[in-house]
């Protein structure tokens, strides 16, 4: 990497790679993998494939039977027996001469992937080999995180897979091999188009393509016509210039004009020259001139993403207010990996939520038969996990993503003896992270006061002597109905020792807005099901609800009938200032897209300052009254093109026929959607060049979601989507990645925002 590149992305000192590190892992080596039974290790051959950006594993016997792991889904690499599986194997076999591996700590490592839900437990031939794998994989994981959402550079979007295309292994590609290859990369050409491209590239006129000719063929294929049009527009002011005319370069002053007029960015001429020097891949950079490929490189850089890079990569909001002033990234039933009835409970689900930015986690705590509390979903088929195991992983990961407070909501269904065990576990593992300072409503701690603190959110015990009878089981008839407030779901009275760990936030039943103001302090926090909250919104006034949420820290959670782990619509509750709108993070849906969009803001720290209209009741904001909204804008989007959409081997039986839907979320008057026409048989680089216009009344609370679908005779298949907070969208020509199972595909759009009279 160049010094500029290192400086620009800021990770040059994280990991030092040795000269041969990457080459060795490209060639690959044999490792031992702990098998599914967790009893034995089996040999596998592992290598890194940088053409496809994958870790590839093959069995010793069947080298052609490959298991592939995209580098983009790898989360972490750890040395030693750091997984539960390896720890268990080591403990179980420490006295077994046949299975005991004396140096297992020195040669073992764990690759954690799939949003921290899965792991590969591996043994390397030696400690040096183990360290090599950890070093290289960690480097690329950091690289992926630093460049989150970044597109590949222009010359890497479509690699020359000559060897893959050459199925006959004769170093030549005939028409059938070229056609099959194009199918594999999700593009279908008409017969005449294909013949023309082959003819242009077939230099020796033998009817087939050698490797050099295939590279020329790919060069012609991957040309982005829409980029050429933009380049002409900047150079000449007219993108409809003769097809044959291609400007040789852009001078620095032309590039400066482009940034100012179209990108709405002000740069000095010297700053423009520095940009050109660092993004231009040819010798033109020495003369501070920008070629077409230099422009493409620049527009694909993460800093030119559709979202404001500074807002999403640094904390810029005022963090000297209390919890009630912020939206909080919140997880519902965090321990579950799937549906609410039969899915697996796993401590790693807490890791996954934290690493996704959650700052509020939930635990349903019940008695364990061995005297150790368990976390699980009662009256379902979900399994049980140890409370202590969850606390241990939370301690390890709590502040890896954000230094701002992590809130643990405890739903207590434990008997007094096991409540005491919980208290001891919390004190043993988290004592240095608990905030136990005294305060009142006038000195309530701010987020900055609570940095690197873990807050236990639970009902406090009643401060009076309790009889033995009062400590006996008290079954509430609605105990297992998720519609009931969490504060009402009680099997037992809370023990006095909970006082030693609960502070700042304590659960309190919601009994109405007036009741809260008359009886609750600022530290008392209620939870409402979506049904109860929706009823409150329907029956009460916006001004009273905003007065309540500007003072009290309140959670909203999915209704009991969402057994498939479906989600509520978070925007419906954010509009009224509810801070903790808890979602099932394991579900891929529009709700999580919007949640990601909101919490990308403010440096992805998990806390976003609510707009002033939600914090100041005197402004009389009402989501249903346009007259209370003062910042109306017109939002013009040109859907230009897409790149590298998932191919048929990824999702579909045939090549995609994509179209784009743009959907606005926000106050009721802003909810609208529009879509483009369909482009048939093109997933490589479909071009729409369609203009869509929206009027947005309340930009402070608006979100924009882009959805790409494949038109079909039945239901249109989902290709990918992404959502952004409107206030974080940058004007100009912008790329962004699509979210889908394969982390594949990008959109290129033009954005213009203007005030509305």
Buried (B, 14 or more C-beta within 10 A) or exposed (E): EEEEEEEBBEBEEEBEEEEEBBEBBEEBBEBBBBEEEEEEBEEBBBBBBBEBBBBBBBBEEEEEEBBEBBBBBBBBBBBBBBBBBBEEBBEEBEEEEEBEBEEBBBBBBBBBBEBBBBBBBBBBEEBEBBBBBBBBBBBBBBBBEBBBBBBBBBEEBBBBBBEBBBEEEEEBBBBEBBBEBBBBBBBBBEEEEBEEBBEEBBEEEEEBBBBEBBBBBBEEBBEBEBBBBBBBBBBEEEBEBEEEEEBEBBBBEBBBBBBEEBBEBEBEEEBBBBBBBBBBBEEBBEEBBBBBBBBBBBBBBBBBBBBBBEBBBEBEBEBEBBBBBBBBBBBBBBBBBBBBBEBBBBBBBBBBBBBBBBBBBBBBBBBBEEEBBBBBBBEBEBBBBBBBBBBBBBBBBBBEBBBBBBBBBBBBBBBBEBBBBBBBBBEEBBEEBBBEEEBEEEEBBBBEBBBBBBBBBBBBBEEEEBEEEEBEEEEEEEBBEBBBBBBBBBBBBBBBBBBBBBBBBBBBBBBEBEEBEEEBEBBBBBBBBBBBBBEBBEEBEBBEBBBBBBBBBBBBBBBBEBBEBBBBBBBBBBBBBBBBBBBBBBBEBBBBBBBBBBBBBBBBBBBBBBBEBBBEBEBEBBBEBBEBBEBBBBBBBBBBBBBBBBBBEBBBEEBBBBBBBBBBBBBEBBEEEBBBEBBEBBBBBBBBEBEBEBEBBBBBBBBBBBBBBBBEEEEBBBBBBBBBBBBBBBBBBBBBBBBBEBBBBBBBBBBBBEEEE
